[in-house]
């Protein structure tokens, strides 16, 4: 019996990354799950994935370090005994800055994690696969088409990764397909209260915010859509169709 295919998911232990990992486990994938720190490894979550039939391999890597990011697919292959055939780049750096406060250090940090690491991971995955075919999915943000002035370094880095999806899809064809998934506002943080969250849902063209499983569904589709490359699917309740004056955390207070 052939082993299940292996998916490498950066940021795969929590929030949207965990939802993607759970969905992939149910769809027949084994999982190499990356975290920035080993403290994020969750034995209960690993057991949940194992109950769905998945082998789970835990990897700790600082993606801002180009050398360490480049080693991640090979490390996953060494642990699992086979190279990952699916890379889901879900990990992101996210911090507050504006044009008035942006620094070279903030730009370097955000571009290192949100652009340089995904590109280097893509190349490293192709090398680990040898002559085999694979799929790369970069998780973006709906704001890449209608940007806001907030979180400037984050926004610029995600816009660059959005552009890279098409370029990488051409550069890596025909062996690797490269696509993007652009979520909207999905999971609340402590910055939101329940009333604001409900009001924000009403601002979406569909009148609702996406759920983590909706994003995971798009990943599963792209993982198996053999004729699709260079595309970005927006999973955002229609948010990318609108132009918002500020980041959602500042709206509908």
C-alpha positions in Angstrom: 0.0 0.0 0.0 1.4 3.4 -1.0 1.9 6.0 1.7 -0.3 9.0 1.8 1.0 12.1 0.1 2.8 14.6 2.3 1.8 18.2 2.7 4.1 20.8 4.3 2.0 23.6 6.0 3.9 26.5 7.4 2.0 28.0 10.4 0.1 24.8 10.5 -0.5 24.4 14.2 -3.0 27.2 14.9 -5.8 29.4 13.6 -6.3 29.2 9.8 -3.2 27.0 9.3 -4.7 24.4 11.7 -8.0 24.4 9.8 -6.1 23.7 6.6 -4.1 20.9 8.2 -7.3 19.4 9.6 -9.0 19.5 6.2 -6.0 18.0 4.4 -5.8 15.2 7.0 -9.4 14.3 6.2 -8.6 14.3 2.5 -5.9 11.7 2.8 -2.7 13.8 3.4 0.1 13.2 5.9 1.3 16.4 7.4 4.6 18.2 8.1 3.5 21.1 10.3 5.8 24.0 10.8 5.8 26.5 13.7 8.0 29.4 14.5 8.6 27.9 18.0 8.3 24.4 19.3 6.0 25.7 22.1 3.3 25.9 19.4 3.3 22.1 18.9 0.1 20.7 20.3 -0.1 17.0 21.2 -3.9 17.1 21.4 -4.2 18.6 17.9 -1.7 16.1 16.5 -3.8 13.3 18.0 -6.9 14.7 16.3 -5.1 14.7 13.0 -3.8 11.1 13.6 -7.4 10.0 14.3 -8.2 11.2 10.7 -5.5 8.8 9.4 -2.6 11.3 9.1 1.0 10.9 10.2 2.1 14.2 11.7 5.6 15.6 11.7 6.5 18.7 13.7 9.1 21.2 12.4 10.4 24.3 14.1 12.0 27.0 11.9 12.5 30.7 11.9 11.3 31.7 8.4 13.0 35.1 8.6 16.3 33.3 8.3 16.7 32.4 4.6 19.0 29.5 5.2 16.7 27.9 7.7 13.6 28.5 5.5 15.4 26.8 2.5 16.1 23.7 4.6 12.5 23.1 5.6 11.3 20.9 2.7 14.4 18.7 3.0 13.9 18.4 6.8 10.3 17.4 6.2 11.4 14.8 3.7 14.0 13.4 6.1 11.4 13.0 8.8 8.7 11.5 6.6 10.8 9.4 4.3 9.5 11.2 1.2 9.4 14.8 0.0 6.2 16.9 0.4 4.2 17.2 -2.8 2.1 20.0 -1.5 3.4 23.2 0.1 0.9 25.5 1.8 2.6 28.7 2.9 0.3 30.0 5.7 2.8 31.6 8.1 2.9 35.4 8.1 4.5 38.3 9.9 2.0 40.9 10.8 2.6 44.2 12.7 1.2 47.7 12.9 3.0 50.5 10.9 2.1 53.3 8.6 4.0 55.4 6.1 4.8 57.8 9.0 6.3 55.0 11.1 7.7 52.4 8.7 11.3 51.5 9.1 13.8 49.5 7.1 13.8 46.9 9.9 10.0 46.4 9.7 10.2 46.1 5.9 13.0 43.6 6.2 11.1 41.5 8.7 7.9 41.4 6.8 9.4 40.8 3.4 11.7 38.1 4.8 8.8 36.1 6.2 6.0 37.0 3.8 7.9 37.0 0.4 11.5 35.8 0.6 10.7 32.7 2.6 7.8 31.6 0.3 10.0 32.0 -2.8 12.9 30.1 -1.2 10.6 27.4 0.1 9.1 27.0 -3.4 12.6 26.5 -4.9 13.6 24.1 -2.1 10.4 22.1 -2.5 11.1 21.7 -6.3 14.6 20.5 -5.4 13.4 18.0 -2.8 10.8 16.6 -5.3 13.4 15.9 -8.0 11.5 15.0 -11.2 8.2 14.6 -9.4 5.3 17.0 -9.7 3.9 19.1 -6.9 1.6 21.9 -5.8 2.4 25.2 -4.0 -0.3 27.4 -2.5 0.5 30.8 -0.9 -2.0 32.2 1.6 -2.4 35.9 0.9 -4.9 38.6 2.0 -7.9 40.1 0.3 -6.4 43.6 0.7 -3.8 42.9 -2.1 -6.3 44.3 -4.6 -7.8 47.1 -2.5 -5.1 48.1 0.0 -5.6 50.1 3.2 -3.0 52.5 4.7 -2.6 50.4 7.8 0.0 47.6 8.5 2.0 49.0 5.6 5.0 46.6 5.7 2.6 43.6 5.9 0.4 44.9 3.0 3.4 45.6 0.7 4.8 42.2 1.4 1.5 40.4 0.7 1.1 42.4 -2.5 4.5 41.3 -3.6 3.7 37.7 -2.9 0.4 38.0 -4.8 2.3 39.2 -7.8 4.8 36.4 -7.3 2.1 33.7 -7.7 1.8 34.4 -11.4 5.6 34.7 -11.9 6.4 31.5 -10.0 3.6 29.6 -11.7 5.3 30.4 -15.0 8.8 29.8 -13.8 8.0 26.4 -12.2 5.8 25.0 -14.9 5.2 22.3 -15.8 6.3 20.3 -12.8 4.8 22.6 -10.1 1.5 24.4 -10.0 1.5 27.6 -8.0 -1.7 29.3 -6.8 -2.9 31.7 -4.1 -5.7 31.8 -1.6 -6.6 35.3 -0.3 -8.7 35.2 2.9 -10.7 38.1 4.3 -11.3 38.8 7.9 -11.8 35.3 9.3 -10.9 34.8 13.0 -11.3 37.5 15.7 -8.5 38.6 18.0 -8.7 40.4 21.3 -9.0 43.7 19.3 -12.6 42.9 18.3 -15.7 42.5 20.4 -18.7 40.5 19.4 -20.8 43.5 18.4 -18.1 44.9 16.2 -17.6 41.5 14.6 -21.2 41.3 13.7 -21.3 44.8 12.2 -18.2 44.0 10.1 -19.9 40.9 8.7 -22.7 43.3 7.5 -20.1 45.3 5.6 -19.3 42.3 3.3 -21.1 42.0 0.0 -22.3 38.5 1.1 -23.3 39.8 4.5 -21.0 37.3 6.3 -17.3 36.7 7.1 -15.5 33.6 5.9 -14.8 30.7 8.2 -11.5 28.9 8.5 -13.0 25.8 6.8 -13.9 28.0 3.8 -10.3 28.8 3.3 -9.3 25.2 3.8 -11.8 24.2 1.2 -10.1 26.5 -1.3 -6.7 24.9 -0.5 -8.1 21.4 -1.0 -9.6 22.4 -4.3 -6.3 23.9 -5.6 -4.3 20.9 -4.4 -6.3 18.7 -6.8 -7.1 21.1 -9.6 -4.6 19.7 -12.1 -5.3 22.3 -14.8 -5.2 25.4 -12.6 -2.0 27.4 -12.0 -1.2 31.1 -11.5 -4.6 31.8 -10.0 -5.7 33.5 -6.7 -9.0 32.5 -5.1 -10.5 35.2 -2.8 -12.3 33.7 0.2 -13.5 36.8 1.9 -17.3 37.3 1.7 -16.7 39.6 -1.3 -14.5 42.0 0.6 -12.0 42.4 -2.3 -14.9 43.9 -4.4 -15.1 46.9 -2.0 -12.6 49.6 -1.0 -12.4 50.1 2.8 -10.8 53.3 4.2 -9.0 51.5 7.0 -8.1 48.1 8.3 -11.2 46.3 9.6 -10.0 46.6 13.2 -10.7 50.4 13.0 -14.1 50.1 11.3 -17.6 49.8 12.9 -16.3 50.5 16.4 
